[in-house]
Each structure stands twice: as structure tokens, then as C-alpha cells.
Amino acid sequence: MSDVPVPPDGAAEFIERGRQAAARDDWKAAVTAWIAGSNAGSVESANLVLTGIAPLKALADAGDVDAQALVAGALLDFVDDSALPMVLTYATAAAGAGHPAAQRTLGFLYRTGRGVQADTFQAEALFTAAAKAGDAYAAFNLAGMYITGDARARDHEKCLRLLRQAVEGGVTQAAAVLGDRLAAIDEDAEALSWYLHAAERGHAGSMFAAACWYRDGLGTAPDPVQAVRWFLAMLDRGNGDGIHEAIQLVKRGMTEEQIRSAGELADRSSEAETLITMARERGW
């Protein structure tokens, strides 16, 4: 239930850390590490999570609250809907004991109506309890309820506080949403700062937003170098939507030095040289 703020090469470390934990029969640490590896994009790590579910269930069935919360989350994220009854059982048990992650998982079930009758009041109460206990994803989920109007009250300031809590807890997507919420009330400079926060952590949508804002001078002075930088950086996320925009900026009259600077900042020097070649050949 994370949003991939982990470097791609971190997956191997998490896989090994999980194997070492499993070797000493610490299945909670093993599954936690493999979930992190999966969040880093490793299919192998996701498969290893599945191997840890049985020993984790044994701990959960023996009354280990942390194991109950962890296995509920693992079953929800890595197994199909046939596991929902078990998710509900374990999440309910751990949430009843006050475990924040389990409260968040149970809140998600009530919010979405998966495996249980949808109940937004119950979801809000569970997310609130988990967020108060410091769960960043619960704070993000609760903020989402304020945004969609599913919370019992409308409170813009509380929504912003929850998003900031989520960002502080490492939820990159929350920074992107926070940027959107601030942009909607014309707090452009702060909105740009949160787009940059998310962009620097690999959020492609925020890269595009930051690039457009630098291009158009929203929240800052126009800066074509930074704009092209973020348009090119999107390629690291497998997203080429910024290439056309970068070309348009080059056509407006960027110098070769500016284009190279943008490429260096994005670690995309070869693409910058391609833009320079295009500009020379086409007389831009």
C-alpha cells in the first residue's frame, strides 16, 4: 500500500533482507521487507510475499496482533478477492486491539465495500483513529474522503493538515494532491514546492505539473531549463508525454547551453543532444 518512493536498485536489498529474516524464522520482518521490495517494482519480491503468508497466518492465529495486521494487508494487496473473508477477520481482530495499520486496512474495506457492506461513517472513524496514531496512509485516505465529500464534514484546513501528515510519513502521492489543492486556491508558490517534492521522488504527474508551471511562470519566474528538465525526467518513469512539450520549448528559442543544462539536471544528456541536433537541422 505504498507508492514506490524506493530506488529501483533497492529491491535486491529488500529481497536479501527478507531472506535473512526468514532464515531466522522472523516472518514479520521477512514479509515486511518483501513488501518493500515489491513496492520497489520487484516481481520476485511480490512472489516471496506469498511464500510468507502461511507462517505469518500461524502467528496471527496464535494471537500476534502485529502479524494479524500484516497478514491482512498482505492478503489484501497480493491475493485475489477470495481472500477477503480472511482479510476482514484479521483486520477486525487487530483493529480491535488498536493497531493503526489494521484500522487503515479495515477502513479501506468499509470505504470500498470489498468483502463487507460499504460504510463511509465506519471508514472515516477507522481512518481517523489510525491517522491520530500516526499512520500516514490512513491520513492520506482520510484526506481523500474530505476531497470527495464522503467525510461527514467539509474542512479544507483539516484536509491540508492530513495531506501534510501523509507527506511527512512518506506518501509521495499526497504531495501531488497537496499541490493540486493549493493550486485550486491560488497558493501557487507553495503548490509548486509540493509538485517538486513529489517530482523529485519519481511522481510522473508532478514532474509534468512542475514542468508546465516552470514553462508558464506559475508560482515562479518562467524557467525553460527547469521546464525541459522535468519534461525529460518523465522518461525515467516510462512516460514520454513531455517530449512534445520539450520540443515546443526548444522551438521557442532555447540556447544549446540551456538545453544541455536541462539534460544534465534530468540525467538525460543524450536526449538533450537529440533536441540540439533537431534544432540545428530544422533551423529553430
NUGU-186240 format. One record per residue: residue in one letter; x, y, z of N, C-alpha, C, O, CB in turn. Coordinates in pm, whole numbers, plus 32768, in hexadecimal, padded with zeros to 4 digits. Each point is the difference from the previous one (the first is absolute). Glycine has a CB too. Layout:
residues N
AXYZXYZXYZXYZXYZ ...
This chain:
residues 284
M80547F8980007FAC807780008058807D80007FDE806880397F6B7F1B8041 S8127806E7F45805B80707FF58007802D7F707FCB7FBD7FA780B87FF2811D D7FBF80C37F257FFC80387F7B8089800D7FBF8018805E7FB37F1E80188091 V81207F307FDA80807FED7FBE805F8076800F802E80357F9B7F5D7F3C7FC5 P809780BB811B80658066800F808B7FC4800E805B804480307EFB804E8038 V80BD7EEF7F6E807B7FB6801880517FFB7F7F7FC77FE77F967FCA7F91811F P80F4809D7F5180517FF57F887FF37F767FC27FF57F9E804980AA810B8014 P7F647F4C7F1C7FEE7F7E7FC080627F9680307FDC7F8B800B7FD080EE7F31 D80D27FAF80E180617F9D802A7FEE7FD78092804B7FAC8032805380B27F27 G7EFF7FDE80ED7FE97FDA808A7FBA7F7C801080017FC5806C7FF681287FC7 A7FCA7EE17F617FB37F84800B80587F8B80297FD87FB080547F8C80A67EFF A81137F9F807380597F90801F80258000809480087F96803F805280717ED7 E7FBC806F812180218009808E7F8B7FCF805680157FB98062808481097F6E F7EEE7F64800C7F8B7FD5804C7FEB7F6A7FF47FD97FBE80617FC081237F7D I807F7EE87FAB7FF27F6F7FEE80607FB6805B7FDA7FA180447FDF80827ECD E80C4800A80F180657FBE80537FE180118094800E7FA2804F809D80837EFE R7F2A805280D97FDD8018808B7F8E7FA3802A80017FCA806F804881287F7C G7F567EFC7FBD7F917FA6801E802C7F70800C7FD27FB880597F9880E37F30 R80EF7F3A801E80327F76800780497FE780847FF07F97803E802580647EC7 Q803A8065812480497FF1807F7F9F7FF8807680137FB0805C80B180CC7F42 A7ED47FD6805E7F9D7FFC806C7FB67F7B80017FE67FC8806A800081317F86 A7FF77ED57F997FBA7F807FF880587F8F80337FCF7FA2803F7FAE80B17EFD A81057FB680AA805D7F98802C80077FF7809980197F968038806C808D7EF7 R7F64804E81127FFF7FFD80947F717FF780367FE78016807780EE806F7F8C D7ECD7F5A7FA27F757FE980237FB7807D802F7FA07FF9804C80A07F207FF0 D7FEE815B7F957FBE807E80207FAA80277F878029804F7FAC80957FFC80EF W7ECA7F7B7F607FAD80107F8A7FC1808A7FF57FDF802C7F927FF57EE18078 K801A813580657FCC80897FF78066805C7FBB7FDC804F7FA97F9B7F8C8128 A810680197F56806880517FC180137FD87F6E801780557FAA805B7FC68134 A7F857F627F0780137FD07F777F9580387FA3801F80367F9680497EF980C4 V7F1A80C37FCE7F93802E7FA9800480987FF27FE580357F947F8F7F0680B2 T80AC810B8026800B80927FF8806980297F9A7FEA805C7FB17FCF7FB6813F A80BA7FAA7F12806B80207FA17FD67FE17F71801A804E7FA580907F84810C W7F147FBD7F3C7FD77FDA7F787F93805B7FC97FFB801A7F8880427EFA80AD I7F6C811C80227F9C80627FD38047807F7FD07FDA80397F9A7F7B7F6A8109 A811180887FA6804D80757FD580437FE57F79800480587FAB80237FE88146 G800D7F467EFD803C7FDD7F807F9B80017F90801E802C7F9180887F4D80E8 S7EE280577FA37F9680037F9C7FDD80907FDC7FEA80207F8B7FBD7F0780CC N8053812E800D7FE5808E7FE7806D80427FAD7FE880647FBD7F9A7FA48119 A80F67FBE7F30806E80327FAE7FFA7FCA7F728055801F7FAD80367FF38120 G7F107F9B7F167FED7FD07F78802D7F737FE580077FD77F8C8011810E8033 S80067ECE80AA80347F797FEE7F917F9780017FB97FF08063811C80598008 V7F1C7F717F247FA07F927FF9802C7F8D805B7FAD7FC08041801680817ED2 E80C07FA780F180347F9680577FDA801B80917FD87FA4804880E780367F1A S7F4C80A180C87FDE802380897F6C7FEB801B7FDA7FD2806C80E180D47F96 A7EF17F7B7F9C7F707FE980107FE37F6C80107FAC7FD98051802480F37F26 N80747EE1803C7FED7F6F800D802F7FCD80877FC57FA48038805680457ED1 L804F8052812B80327FD780847F9C8024806E7FF47FB7806280F780677F4C V7ECF805280417F98802280627F9D7F8D800D7FD77FDD806F804181187F5A L7FC27ED07FC77F9F7F92800280357F88804E7FB47FBB80437FF480927EE0 T80DC7F9B80D5803A7F8F804A7FFF8019809780067FA2804F808A802A7EEB G7F6880B280EC80028020808F7F78800680417FF68010807A80D6806A7F5A I7ECA7F7A7FDD7F7A801180397FDC7F8E805F7FC6801A806A7FF780607EC7 A80647F0A80AC7FDB7F8F80578040800B808A7FB97FF6806480307F7B7ED1 P809D80A280D58039800E80877FCF807E80487FF68001807B80D37F857F34 L7F1780E280057FCB8079803E7F747FE780397FDF8031806C80A9805B7EF5 K7F277F2680567F7B7FDC8032800A7FAF80817FAD8010805A7FFC7FF27EBB A80BB7FA880F380107FB1807A8017805B80787FC97FE8806C80957F5A7F0D L7FF38125807580178060806B7F7F804D80207FDF8017807481127FFE7F46 A7EC880127FDC7F84804A80137F997FAD804B7FBB803380598073804D7ED5 D7FC87F0180AF7F9E7FA8804080237FE780937FAA7FDC8051802B7FB87ED2 A80AC807F80FE802B7FF0808B7FEA807F805180208005807780887F537F3D G7F228110800B7FDE807A8048806180737FF37FF2806580457F9E7F098055 D80D580847F0D8061806C7FEB7FBC80717FB27FE07FEF7F8A80E37F6B8078 V7F278117803F7FB5806E7FC3804B803B7F897FC2801E7F997FD780158145 D80EA7FDD7F2E804E80357F8F7FF57FA47F877FF4802E7F8F80AA80408112 A7F667F0F7F787FF37FA07F937F7480067FC37FF17FF47F8780B97F7780E8 Q7EF180A77FE47F77800B7FCD7FF480787FA17FC67FF57F947FE17FA1813F A809080DB7F577FF980787FAC804E7FED7F7F7FD380277F95801580658138 L808F7F377F3D80557FEF7F8C7FC57F9C7F9D800380197F8780C2801C8106 V7F067F5C7FA47FC87F9D7FA57F8180357FBE7FE37FDF7F8D807F7F6780FF A7F52810B7FBC7F88803D7FC3802780577F8A7FC37FF87F957FC880048149 G80DB80577F35802E80567F93803B7FB27F8D7FE980217F8C8041808F811A A80237EE67F7A803E7FAF7F977F977FB67FAF80087FFB7F8580C47FEB8109 L7ED17FE27FB47F957FBA7FB97FB180607FA77FDA7FDD7F9080167F7E812D L7FF9811D7F767FB480627FB2804C802A7F837FC6800D7F947FCF8044813F D80EE7FC47F3B804E80377F9180377F977FA1801C80207F8C801E8098810A F7FD77ECC7F9880477F9E7FAE7FAE7F857FDA802F7FAB7FB3809D80A380BC V7EBB7FA77FC57FAB7F8C7FE27F7C80357FC87FDA8072801A80927F0080A0 D7F4F803B7EF97F83802D7FC17F8F800A806780147FE8807780357FAF7EB0 D7F41808C80A97F90801B805B7FCF7F87804F7FB2800F805E800D80A27F05 S806E7ED880787FDA7F8A804E80378008808E7FD07FBC805B802B7FBC7ED3 A806C80DD80E6803D800E80847FBB8069805680248012807580B37FA87F28 L7EC6808B802D7FC2806E804B7FC47FD78086800B804D80607FC6801A7EC6 P7FF07F2380E67FCF7FDA808680707FF880687FED802980727F5C7F597F1E M812B804A804880717FFB805E8034808C801C8023801F807280197EFD7F3A V7FCA81387FEE802B808B80157FA78040806A80328040805D80227FD17EB5 L7F2A7FDE80DF7FA1803C805E80147FCA808C7FFD804B80627F607FD27EE3 T80B77F6080C680117FC18084807C803680477FF8802C80737F977F067F39 Y80E280CB800F807D802B803F800380978019802E802D806880477F147F29 A7F59810C800F8000809280117FA4802880748022805A804C800D7FC37EBF T7F5F7FA181017FA38020806C803E7FE180887FF4804E805E7F4B7F837F0A A81057FBC80A0803F7FDA807F806C806480288003802C80737FCD7EE37F5A A808881137FD5806E805B80217FD0808F801580328048805680687F257F27 A7F0380BC80337FC9808780127FBE800D80898009806980407FD37FAA7EC8 G7FE27F8281247FC2800180838065800F80707FE18031806C7F6B7F437F39 A81308062803F806C800F8061804780867FF18062801B80457FBB7EED7FBC G7FB1814C7FA4803980867FEF8075800A7FA3804A806280067F697FC680D9 H80607F767EC9807280047FA47FE1805F7F8C7FA07FE97FB780A17F298087 P801081597FAF7FE080647F9A7FFA7FC97F727FA680237FB480C5808180DF A7FF47F077F467FFF7FCB7F787F857FAB7FE77FC680037F9381347FFF806B A7EDC7FB280677F877FAF7FF27F8480597FF97FA47FE37FB580CB7F6180C8 Q7F9081277FD17F90805F7FF97FF7803A7F737F93800F7FC980878028812C R80597FE97ED2800180367F787FCE7F997F9B7FB280217FA7810C80748098 T7F717EEE7FCE7FD37F977FA57F697FE9800C7FBA7FF57F9B81287F9F8074 L7EEE8065806B7F707FEC80167FB280797FCB7F947FF07FC6809C7F818105 G800681057F4A7FC080787FCA7FF77FFC7F697F9D802A7FC580B7805580FD F80157F4D7EFF7FFF7FF37F6E7F927FA17FD27FBC801A7F9D813B8013805E L7EF67F65804E7F967FA27FDC7F77804480097FAD7FF37FA580DF7F4E80AF Y7F5D810980187F808045800E7FF180717F9A7F92801B7FCF806F7FAC8125 R806E80797EEC7FFA806F7F9F7FDB7FCD7F757FB480417FB880F9803B80CD T7F897F107F577FED7FCC7F787F947F977FF57FD57FDD7F92811880538047 G7EE47F9D809A7F9C7F967FFD80377F7C7FD17FB67FAE7FC97FA280FE800E R81287F3D803E803C7F807FDA7FF77F9F8075803D801680698061805F7EF6 G7F177F21808F7FF37F9B80687FA5802680737FF37FB6806080ED80047F62 V7EE180BB80347FAB8032806B7FA4806A7FC5801E803A7F9880947F96811B Q7EDE80487F8E7FA6806A7FD280458087800E80338022806B7F027F557FD7 A80CC80D77F548040808380047FC28057806E7F868003801080AE7FED7EFA D8022805581407FD18054806E80648073801080687FF080407F257F4A8037 T805381397F50805F806F800480158036808D806D802E80207F4F800C7EF8 F7FDE7FC1813D8011802D808A80667FA980498058803280477EBB80247FBA Q80E07F277FEC805E7FA48040808C80147FC880628000804A7EE57F5A7FDA A80C280B87F59808280177FC18041807E80388076800080217F3B7F8C7F0F E800180DF80D98037807E803480307FF08090806A803380247EFC804C7F45 A804D7F3B80E880287FEC808C80827FB1800A8056802080527EB87FE77FF1 L80FF7F927F6B80787FAD80048079804C7FCB806C7FFA803B7F067F3A7FA9 F807F81137FAD806E80507FCB802A806B80658077801D80107F387FB97F05 T7FEE8066812D801E8068806380537FC980738062803C80297ECA803A7F99 A80AB7F168071804A7FC2806F808E7FDF7FD6805F8019804B7ECB7F898010 A80E680247F2E80857FDB7FD18056807B7FE68076800180217F297F307F7A A80268137802A804B807A7FE4802E804180828071803180087F0C7FF07F25 K802D7FE1813880268039808180737FB3803F804F8038804B7EC780167FD5 A80F37F307FC0806D7FAE8034807F800D7FAB80657FC1801E7EF17FA0803E G80A380EF7F3A8077801B7FAF800A7FB57F7E806980067FBF800180268112 D7F2C7F8E7F0580067FB47F837FF080607F8A7F97803D7FEE800B7EF48085 A80C880DB7F3C800180627F937F9C7FDE7F937FBF805A7FC981307FD18068 Y7F037F557FB07FA27FDB7F967F6F8013802C7FAA80207FAF80FD7F3C7FFA A7F3F809180D77F7A801C80337FE180957FF47F9180277FDC80807F1680C2 A805381167F807FEE80907FF17FE180237F6F7FA980547FE580F37FD580DC F7FAA7F987EE27FE880197F727F747FD27FD77FBA80467FB7813C7FA1801C N7EE47FA3805C7F7A7FCD7FDF7F92805A80397F9A80187FC080C47EFF803C L7FB98119807E7F9C8057803F7FF880857FB57F9280357FEB80997F5E80F4 A804780A27EF88000807B7FAF7FB17FEB7F807FB880597FD381277FE8808D G7F2F7F477F677FB57FE17F867F6A800580177FB580297FA781087F4A800F M7F17806480C07F718007801E7FD18090800C7F8F80207FDA80827F04809D Y804481337FBD7FDC808E80047FF980397F737FA880517FE280C57FC58100 I7FED7FC17EC8800380347F787F857FD47FB17FC6804F7FB681347FAF8051 T7EDF7F84800A7F8D7FCD7FB47F7A8025803E7F977FEA7FC480F97F5A7FF2 G7F7480F480C37F84802580437FBF7F8E804B7F8C800B80288054809D7F2A D80697EEA80C37FC87F8D80468013800780977FC67FB0804980637FCA7EEB A802980E480FB800D801480907F83804880337FB980417FB481457FC8803C R7EE97FEA80917F85803880377FFE809980007F95803D800580587EF78087 A808881087F70800780937FFE8064802C7F95805B7FB57FDD7F698057811A R802A806B7ED7806080397FA2805F805A804F7FD5805D80457F847F9A7EF9 D81287FEE80B88063804C804D807F80087FAD80547FA680047F48800F80DB H807180B87ED78072800F7FA580857FFF804C805F7FBF7FD57F0F80C47F8F E80977FC5810B807D8008804B80287F78803980757FDC80007F5781128039 K7FD27EC77FF7801F7F7A803480317FA67F90805C7FB080147EF7806C80A0 C80727FF17ED7802C7FB17F8D8092801E7FE2804F7FA47FE87EC8805D7FBB L810F807F805E808B80257FE6805D7FC9806C806E7FD17FE27F4380FE7FA9 R80237F3680F380527FCA806D80167F6A7FEE806F7FCE80157F3980E38086 L7FF07F097F3E800C7F6F7FEB805F7FE17F8D80507FA380087EC7803F8050 L80E0806C7F3E805A7FEA7F8F8091801A8029805A7FB77FD87EEE808A7F89 R80CE802880EE8088801C802F80327F8E805980757FDA7FF87F5F811E7FFB Q7FD57ED4806280277F8E805480277F897FA980637FBD801B7F038092809A A804D7F997EE2801D7F907FA7808680147FBA804E7FA27FF27EBD80397FED V810F80A07FF48080801C7FBE80737FE8806180657FC27FDD7F2C80E77F8E E80617F88810F80687FEE806580187F6D801D806E7FD880267F568104803D G7FD47ED17F8B800C7F70801580317FB67F8580077F8580027F46808D80A3 G80D580367EF1803B7FBF7F8B7FA17FDF7F8F80267FB67FA6807B7FF280F5 V7EE5808C7F677FA07FE37F96801380677F907FCC806F80087F8E7F2C809F T80EF803F7EF28021805D7F957F8480377FBB7FF980777FE280DD7F0F7FFE Q7EC9802480077F87802D7FBA7FB9806F804C7FBE80547FC4802B7EC87FDA A802580E380E67FBF80688050803880897FDF7FB88064800480207EF680B3 A80A980AD7F29803C80807FDA7FC480337F7F7FE780787FF180ED7F488082 A7F137FE57F2E7FC280287F827F73803480177FD880667FC780B27EEF7FC0 V7F2A806580CD7F77802C801E80018084804B7FAC80577FE880087EB9801F L80AC80FF8055800C807E804A801C80737FA07FC9806D800F808B7F1680BC G800180647ED2801880667F9A7F8080267FB87FE780777FE981007F337FFC D7ECA7FF37FF87F81801B7FBB7FA1805380577FC1805F7FD080597ECB7FB1 R7FDD80B280FE7FA380488059802B809180137FAC805A800380217ECE8074 L80B580EF7F958032808880117FF380517F7F7FE48077800380BA7F3680AC A7F7680107EE07FEF80457F7F7F71802F7FEF7FE780697FC580CF7F0B7FD8 A7EEC803F80977F7280227FF27FDB807F804B7F9C80407FE080337ECE8005 I80828117807F7FE5807C804A806C80687FE48013805E804E7F797F1D8066 D80BA80747EDD806380617FCF80788013805D803E806A80007F0880077F8E E80DA7F2880C0807B8003804E806E7FC27FA980337F93801C7F4F805C80C5 D80A0805A7EB480507FC37F96808F7FDE802A80337F967FDC7F4280E77F85 A80CC7FDB80EA808B7FE68026800B7F82805580587FAD7FEA7FD78149800C E7F777EFC806C80057F8880547FD57F857FB280367F9480137F9B80F980B7 A7FCE7F857EDE7FD57F8F7FAC80757FCA7FAF80157F877FF97F0380D87FFB L81357FFB7FD080737FD67FB180657FB68057803D7F9F7FD37FA181237F92 S80357F6C811680617FBD80587FD97F6F801A80577FAA800C7FDD8133805F W7F497F077F9E7FD47F77801880057FAD7F81801D7F8880067F5180CA80B2 Y80777FEC7ED580137FB87F8380927FD67FF2801E7F907FD67F2480F17FBF L81187FD9808F808F7FE07FF680257F918063804E7FA77FE07FE281447FD7 H7F977F1C80C080197F9780647FDC7F777FC6804D7FA1800A7F86810280B1 A7FB77F557F087FD47F817FC680517FDC7F8480227F8B7FEB7EF9809F806E A8104803A7F55804E7FE67F8680897FC78022802F7FA37FBE7F5781167FCE E80BA7F7E80D980847FD180287FFD7F71803480677FBE80077FD6812C8030 R7F4E7EE77FEC7FEF7F7780307FBF7FA57F987FD07F938020801E80C880C8 G80127FD37E9C7FD97FA97F927F7080037FD57FD57FA87FB580DC7FCF8099 H7F0180EA7FDF7F7280077FDC7FF380447F78801680797FF47FA57F8F8101 A80217FAC7EA4800080347F777F9D80737FED802080617FBC80217EBD7FF6 G7F4A80D780897F9E806B7FF28033808480387FE6806A7FC87F677EEC8046 S80FD80A3806080388079803B807580357FAE801680787FFB7FA17F3980E6 M80937FF57EE08069802D7FA47FC280557F918033806A7FDE80587EC98055 F7F07809C7F957FBE80487F947FCA80858032800D80677FBD7FB77EC07FD5 A7FFE80D880E57FCA807C8038806F806580187FF380757FDB7F537F098090 A812980557FD3806F805B801C8038803A7F7F801D80777FF8801A7F0780D7 A7FD8802D7ECB8034802E7F807FA6806B7FC3803080667FD080397EBA800C C7F1580C880267FA180607FC880028084804D7FF7806C7FC67F797ED67FEC W809D80B380D28001807A8051807F80517FE77FFA807A7FF97F7A7F1380B5 Y80FE802F7F44807B80487FDE7FF5803D7F748031806E7FE880547EF780AD R7F3E80537F127FEE80357F777FAA807D8000801F80627FBC7FF87EB67FEA D7F7D80E580A77F9D806B7FFD8016806B806A7FBA806680017FA77EF67FA5 G8100808E80B4801A806280697F958004806B7FDE806C8031809A80177F28 L7F547F0A80CC7F9D7FF7806C80487FDF808380447F9A800A7F07801B7F54 G80A680A1810580407FEA80808094801F7FFF80447FEE80657F147F677FC7 T80DB80D87F64808F801D7FF28013804C7F7E7FA3800F7FB0809F7F2180D3 A803881027F69801E803F7F7F800D7F947F9580297F90801F804D81318054 P7F677F5D7F1080117F9C7F9680917FD07FFA805D804F800A7EE9801C7F73 D80CB7F12807480867FC57FFE7FFF7F8B7F9F7FDF7F908027804E80B680CA P7FF77FD27E917FFA7F947F9D805F7F8D801D7FE57F8E7FDA7FDB811C7F82 V80AE7F7380E8805E7F9480227FBF7F9D805F80037F877FEA80C081167FF6 Q7F007F97808B7FBC7FA7805E7F897FBC7FBF7FE17F8C801F80698107809E A7F727FB47EEA7F8D7FC37FBC802C7F887FAE7FC67F94800B7FC8814B7FEE V80D87F337FB3802F7F907FAD803B7F9280587FF17F8A7FE2803E81157F60 R80137F88812880357F9B805E7F927F9F802B80127F867FF8809A811F8059 W7EE47F907FDC7F977FA880347FB37FBA7F927FD17F908014801C810680B0 F80077FA97EC77FC37FB87F9080557F867FDB7FCA7F957FE47FD181427FC6 L80EA7F3A805780587F8F7FDF80037F99807180087F887FE5808481127F8F A7F6D7F93810880067FA480727F8C7F9D7FFE800C7F9380378067811D804E M7F1F7F757F3E7F8D7FA57FF880247F7D7FBA7FC17F9A80187FA8812D7FE5 L80FC7F3D7FAD802A7F867FBA802E7F9580637FF57F887FE3804E81037F58 D7FF17F9E8138802C7F9F80657F8B7FAF803680147F93803680A781068007 R7ECC7F9B7FB67F897FB9802E7FB87FBD7F8C7F8E7FD5800E805B80CD80AF G805B7F547ED07FC37FC17F8C7F9480547FC07FA87FCC7FBC808B7F5C80AB N7FD3815A7FAF7F98805B7FD0803F80667FA08052805280287F297F9080AE G805C80187EAC8037805A7F9B7FA880777FE1801580447F9C805C7EFB8006 D7F2B80DA80B37FA0806B7FE38040808B80007FC6805E7FC87F8A7F14809E G8126809C7FD7803E80848005805880207F89802C80727FF17FCB7F7A8101 I80247FB27EB8805D80177F917FCD806D7FA2804B805A7FDA7FFF7EB78037 H7F3880E67FC97FC880667FA5800B808A803E802180617FBC7F407EF57FE6 E808480B480E2800880818043808F80338001801880787FEE7F237F4B80A0 A81257FE37F88808D80287FFF802780357F76804680657FF57FEE7EF080BD I7F9F80677EE6801E802C7F777FC8808C7FE8804280547FC27FBD7EBD7FEE Q7F888108807F7FC380837FED8051806E8044800D806E7FCB7F137F248025 L8116805080868053806380458081801A7FB4802D80727FF57F727F4580E5 V809D7FDF7EF1807A80117FB17FE380557F85805080557FDA80077ECC8077 K7F3880C87F717FDA804C7F897FEC8095801E800E80557FA87F867EDD7FFD R804C80EC80D97FEC808D80248085804C80098001807B80067F327F428077 G813C7FF97F83808080457FFD805D7FE880758047805D80287F4380497F59 M80787EE380B880617FE08068808C7FF47FC480107FD27F8F7F3E7FB880F7 T811680A17FC6808A7FF07FD2802E7F7080157FC57FB6804F806B813D7FE6 E80397EE77F8580377F798011802F7FEC80907FF37F938037805180687ED7 E7FF4806E812D802E7FF6808B7F8A7FE5805D800C7FAF805C80B380ED7F71 Q7ED27FA7801C7F897FE980537FCD7F717FF17FDB7FC080627FEA81337F88 I80377EDD7F9B7FCF7F787FE8805A7F9A80447FD17FA1803E7FCC80A87EE6 R80E77FCC80D0805E7FA380427FF18004809780067F988042809B80857F00 S7F4B805980F57FED800B80917F857FB3802C80027FBB8066806C81267F98 A7F267F2B7FB57F867FB6802080197F6A7FFA7FD27FB680587FA481067F4E G80D27F177FF4801F7F727FF380547FCC80727FEA7F918032800880887EDA E806F8037811F80557FD780707FB07FF7808180127FA2804E80B480C97F43 L7EE17FF680877FAE7FFD80797FA57F8780037FE57FC8806B802381317F9C A7FC87EDE7F837FA57F8D7FF8804B7F7D7FF17FC37F957FFE7F9380FE7F9D D81307F73805C80517F8B7FE17FD27FC27F7B7FF87F867FF2802D804F8106 R7FBE80837EAA7FD27FD77F7B804E804D7F957FC6803F7FA87F537F8B80B3 S816C802F7FAF8054804E7FA57FF17FD47F70800580537FA5809B7FCD8115 S7F4E7F5E7F2F7FF37FD17F757F8280387FBF800280267F8B807B7F0880B1 E7F1680D880107F8580397FCA801080967FE77FC980357F9F7FB27F1B80DB A80D180F37FDD801A808F7FEB804E80167F7F7FE4805C7FB5801A7FC98144 E80657F857EEF804D800D7F847FA97FE67F868012803F7F9780BC7F7980E3 T7ED27FED7F937FA27FE97F927FAE807D7FE47FE880227F8C800C7EEB80B1 L7FE18137802C7FB5807D7FEF8056806A7FBC7FD1804A7FAA7FA77F808121 I8106803C7F5C805C80627FC380127FE17F6C7FFF805B7FAD80777FC3812F T7F9B7F637F03800F7FD87F747F8480247FAF800A80347F91808D7F1180B5 M7EF580A07FF37F8380247FBC7FF980977FE67FD8802C7F947FB57F1180D9 A809A81117FF97FFA80917FF2805E80317F927FDD805A7FB37FE87FBA813F R80B27FB17F07806080277F987FCC7FDD7F76800480517FA380B97F8F80FF E7F137FA47F517FD67FD07F7D7F85804A7FCB7FF080117F87806E7F1080B4 R7F4C810980207F82803D7FD780008099800B7F9D80437FE17FF27EED8066 G80E281047FE6800E809180037FAA804680687FD380707FE980627F807F2C W7FB57FCF815C7FAF803E8068804E806F80477FCC8040805B7FB77EE77FC5 
